[in-house]
Amino acid sequence: MERQNKVLVVDDDPFALRSIAKVLENESYQVMTAASGSEALDLLRRDSFDLVLTDLKMPGIDGLEILRRGRELAPQAVVLIFTGYASLESAIEALREGAYDYLVKPCSTDELKLKIERGLERVRLAEERQRAEEELRQSYVKLQKVLEGTIHTLVSAIEMKDPYTAGHQRRVTRLACAIANEMSLLEERIEGIRMAGLIHDLGKINVPAEILSKPGGLNDLQYGLIKMHPQTGHDVLTEIEFPWPVAQIVLQHHERLDGSGYPHGLVDEEILLEARILAVADVVEAMASHRPYRPPRGLDKALEEISRNRGVLYDPEVVDVCLKLFAEKRFKFE
């Protein structure tokens, strides 16, 4: 059953108040009346209305004051001004203050009904838009939950294959997001970096475990298999519809500004900013942490590496922000 629209009629003329209320009740509106501006504001505080039809000239609180204060008390309501003291100045002021329309007394019943119906149509459209926005928001929340579940499943798969890689991904993600936040990137972009960071080494799931955990150096064939992991990760992730370029970020996180990186030897701006951020965070964490094939080199050596190759291998702004995080913001890996 469709709900009745609720209308508040405000007029200090008792005859006009009764007449208008009668017309609207005959149109099946739920009508409440107020004989003064102060009474109208009291009703607006206590109840909700779809439309307010108010006289302009009233002693004390007039129609313009109802308009102004009604924006706070009933922001969803449409306000129509109804006056017998019409002037161009008052009409302009009323519209400037947010009135939907301006009616001059006396007017025909048909004109009054038409103006009110158009005003209520605006309310209905606003409600429909609000519902659509809420449905979209709910859909986005559901999508986020599905993506989070997918990411955690992938992280778990990597962790079972290589515990070192899984812990590395989490720490890299934390540093990459801190860098992105310090660079004032939009929250949406930071979320994309977070998603990519958590699975940036996904492709290593295709590398034999004995290579991932091998102590000592790798031969050319073994290193070649390791270097395939960005492409492998990308190929898996292209099958998932992310609202961010996650697959591309993962593909590019070993690219370097001078073209010496892999898998495609991209240079400078060919590399996504998100991937440039992830690259710096990846190098710093990897050098600072223990690996099966070597002891940790330490944070100082890691920061020295990115500082020395600032603008050569690594994005200079990203490097500067990363150094600032450790020097001034007291950033620490867990």
C-alpha positions in Angstrom: 0.0 0.0 0.0 1.4 3.4 -1.0 2.0 5.7 1.9 0.1 9.0 2.2 2.2 12.1 1.6 2.3 14.3 4.7 1.7 18.0 4.2 2.1 20.9 6.7 0.0 24.0 5.9 1.0 27.3 7.6 -1.2 30.4 7.5 -2.2 33.0 10.1 -5.6 33.4 8.3 -7.9 30.8 9.8 -10.2 30.8 6.7 -7.4 30.2 4.3 -5.9 27.6 6.6 -9.2 25.6 6.7 -9.9 26.0 2.9 -6.5 24.8 1.8 -6.5 21.9 4.3 -9.9 20.8 3.0 -8.7 20.8 -0.6 -5.6 18.7 0.3 -7.6 16.2 2.5 -9.9 15.6 -0.5 -6.8 14.7 -2.5 -6.0 12.0 0.1 -3.0 13.9 1.6 -2.3 13.6 5.3 -2.6 17.2 6.4 -1.5 19.1 9.5 -2.0 22.8 10.1 -0.2 25.6 11.9 -1.6 29.1 12.5 1.8 30.7 13.1 5.5 30.3 12.3 6.4 29.2 15.8 3.7 26.5 15.8 5.0 25.3 12.4 8.6 25.0 13.7 7.3 23.0 16.7 5.6 20.6 14.4 8.7 20.3 12.2 10.7 19.5 15.3 8.3 16.7 16.4 7.2 15.2 13.0 8.4 14.7 9.5 6.7 16.1 6.4 7.1 15.7 2.7 5.9 19.2 1.8 5.4 22.5 3.7 3.0 25.1 2.2 3.5 28.3 4.1 2.2 31.9 3.9 5.0 34.4 3.4 3.8 37.4 5.5 3.0 36.4 9.1 3.6 38.2 12.4 6.7 36.9 14.3 8.2 34.0 12.4 7.4 34.5 8.7 7.6 32.2 5.7 11.2 33.0 5.0 12.3 32.1 8.5 10.4 28.8 8.2 12.3 28.2 5.0 15.7 28.9 6.6 15.1 26.9 9.8 13.2 24.2 8.0 16.3 23.3 6.1 17.8 22.0 9.3 14.6 20.6 10.9 13.2 18.9 7.8 15.8 18.8 5.0 13.8 16.3 3.1 10.7 18.4 2.8 9.8 20.6 -0.2 8.6 24.1 0.7 6.1 26.1 -1.3 5.5 29.8 -0.5 1.9 31.0 -0.7 1.3 34.7 -0.4 -1.1 37.5 -1.2 1.7 40.1 -1.0 3.5 39.2 -4.2 6.6 41.0 -5.5 9.5 40.1 -7.6 11.9 40.8 -4.8 10.1 38.5 -2.3 9.8 35.7 -5.0 13.6 35.9 -5.7 14.4 35.9 -2.0 12.1 32.9 -1.4 13.7 30.9 -4.2 17.2 31.9 -3.1 16.4 30.6 0.4 15.4 27.2 -1.1 11.7 27.4 -1.8 10.6 24.9 -4.5 8.0 27.3 -5.9 6.0 30.5 -5.3 2.2 30.8 -5.4 0.2 34.0 -5.4 -3.1 34.3 -3.6 -5.7 33.9 -4.8 -5.0 31.0 -7.0 -7.3 28.3 -8.4 -7.7 24.9 -6.8 -6.3 23.2 -9.9 -3.1 25.4 -9.8 -2.6 24.7 -6.1 -3.0 20.9 -6.6 -0.7 21.0 -9.6 2.1 22.8 -7.7 1.8 20.5 -4.8 1.8 17.4 -7.0 5.0 18.6 -8.7 6.6 19.3 -5.4 5.8 15.9 -4.1 7.1 14.3 -7.3 10.4 15.9 -6.5 10.3 14.3 -3.1 9.5 10.9 -4.7 12.4 11.2 -7.1 14.7 12.1 -4.2 13.5 9.1 -2.2 14.1 6.8 -5.3 17.5 8.2 -5.8 18.3 7.7 -2.1 17.1 4.1 -2.3 19.2 3.5 -5.4 22.3 4.9 -3.7 21.7 2.7 -0.7 21.3 -0.4 -2.8 24.5 0.5 -4.7 26.3 1.0 -1.4 25.0 -2.4 -0.1 26.2 -4.0 -3.4 29.6 -2.4 -2.9 29.8 -3.7 0.6 28.9 -7.2 -0.5 31.5 -7.0 -3.3 34.1 -5.9 -0.8 33.4 -8.9 1.4 33.6 -11.3 -1.6 36.9 -9.7 -2.6 38.3 -9.8 0.9 37.4 -13.5 1.1 39.1 -14.2 -2.2 42.2 -12.3 -1.1 42.4 -14.2 2.2 42.0 -17.5 0.4 44.9 -16.6 -1.9 47.0 -15.5 1.0 46.4 -18.7 2.8 47.3 -20.7 -0.3 50.6 -18.8 -0.5 51.3 -19.2 3.2 50.9 -23.0 2.9 53.4 -23.1 0.1 55.9 -20.6 1.6 55.4 -19.1 5.1 58.2 -16.6 4.5 56.4 -15.1 1.4 53.1 -14.8 3.3 54.6 -12.8 6.2 56.6 -10.7 3.7 53.4 -9.8 1.8 51.6 -8.5 4.9 54.6 -6.4 6.0 55.1 -5.0 2.5 51.4 -4.1 2.3 51.6 -2.2 5.6 54.5 -0.1 4.4 53.1 0.5 0.9 49.8 1.7 2.4 51.6 4.0 4.8 53.6 5.5 1.9 50.5 5.9 -0.2 48.7 7.6 2.7 51.6 9.9 3.3 51.5 10.8 -0.4 47.8 11.8 0.1 46.5 9.3 -2.4 42.7 8.8 -2.5 41.4 6.1 -0.1 40.2 4.1 -3.1 43.7 3.9 -4.6 45.2 3.0 -1.2 42.7 0.1 -1.0 43.8 -1.1 -4.4 47.4 -1.0 -3.2 46.4 -3.0 -0.1 44.7 -5.7 -2.1 47.6 -6.0 -4.5 50.2 -5.9 -1.7 48.6 -8.8 0.1 49.0 -11.1 -3.0 51.8 -9.5 -5.0 53.9 -12.7 -4.8 50.9 -14.9 -5.7 52.8 -16.2 -8.7 55.3 -17.9 -6.5 52.7 -20.6 -5.9 53.9 -22.0 -9.2 57.5 -22.1 -8.1 58.7 -25.4 -6.6 58.9 -25.2 -2.8 62.5 -26.4 -2.7 63.5 -23.4 -4.8 61.6 -20.9 -2.6 63.2 -22.3 0.6 66.6 -23.2 -0.9 69.6 -22.0 1.3 72.3 -20.3 -0.7 72.2 -18.9 -4.2 70.0 -19.9 -7.2 71.3 -21.0 -10.6 70.1 -19.3 -13.7 67.2 -21.7 -14.4 66.0 -21.5 -10.8 66.2 -17.7 -10.9 64.4 -17.7 -14.2 61.5 -19.5 -12.5 61.4 -17.0 -9.7 61.3 -14.1 -12.2 58.2 -15.6 -13.8 56.1 -15.0 -10.6 54.8 -11.5 -11.5 53.4 -12.7 -14.8 52.0 -15.9 -13.3 50.3 -13.8 -10.5 48.9 -11.4 -13.1 47.5 -14.2 -15.3 45.6 -15.6 -12.3 44.3 -12.3 -11.1 43.0 -11.2 -14.5 40.2 -13.8 -14.0 39.0 -11.8 -10.9 37.0 -8.6 -11.5 38.6 -6.1 -9.1 37.6 -2.4 -9.0 41.3 -1.5 -9.0 44.1 -2.5 -11.4 45.3 -5.3 -9.0 46.6 -7.6 -11.7 48.6 -4.8 -13.4 50.1 -3.7 -10.0 51.2 -7.3 -9.3 52.6 -7.6 -12.8 54.7 -4.5 -12.5 56.0 -4.6 -8.9 59.5 -5.8 -10.1 59.8 -3.2 -12.9 62.4 -0.4 -12.4 62.5 3.1 -13.7 65.6 2.6 -15.9 64.0 -0.5 -17.6 66.2 -3.0 -15.8 63.3 -4.7 -14.1 61.1 -7.6 -15.1 59.0 -9.1 -16.7 58.7 -6.4 -19.4 61.4 -3.9 -18.8 59.0 -0.9 -18.4 60.4 2.5 -17.8 59.4 5.6 -15.8 55.7 6.5 -16.2 55.0 3.2 -18.0 54.9 1.8 -14.5 51.8 2.4 -12.5 52.4 4.6 -9.4 50.8 1.9 -7.3 53.4 -0.6 -8.6 56.3 2.0 -8.0 55.1 2.3 -4.4 54.9 -1.5 -3.9 58.4 -1.9 -5.5 60.0 0.3 -2.8 58.1 -1.3 0.0 59.0 -4.7 -1.4 62.7 -4.0 -1.6 62.9 -2.5 1.9 61.1 -5.3 3.6 62.9 -8.1 1.7 66.4 -6.7 2.5 65.5 -6.0 6.1 64.1 -9.4 6.8 65.5 -13.0 7.2 65.2 -15.3 4.2 65.9 -19.0 4.0 68.9 -18.3 1.7 70.5 -15.4 3.7 70.4 -13.6 7.0 68.7 -10.2 7.2 70.8 -7.3 5.8 69.1 -4.9 8.1 66.9 -1.8 7.7 69.8 0.6 7.4 71.1 -1.3 4.3 67.6 -1.4 2.9 67.1 2.3 3.2 70.6 2.9 1.8 69.7 0.8 -1.2 66.6 2.9 -2.1 68.4 6.1 -1.3 71.3 5.3 -3.6 69.0 4.3 -6.4 66.5 7.1 -6.0 65.4 8.3 -9.4 67.4 5.5 -11.1 65.6 2.3 -10.1 63.0 3.7 -7.7 60.5 6.6 -7.9 62.1 9.6 -6.1 59.0 10.8 -4.4 58.1 7.3 -3.2 61.7 6.9 -1.8 61.6 10.3 -0.1 58.3 9.4 1.6 59.5 6.0 2.6 62.7 7.5 4.2 60.6 10.1 6.0 58.3 7.4 7.4 61.2 5.6 9.1 63.2 8.7 10.1 60.4 11.0 11.3 57.2 8.9 11.7 58.9 6.1 13.5 57.5 3.4 11.2 58.4 -0.1 12.2 57.7 -3.5 10.7 55.7 -5.8 13.0 
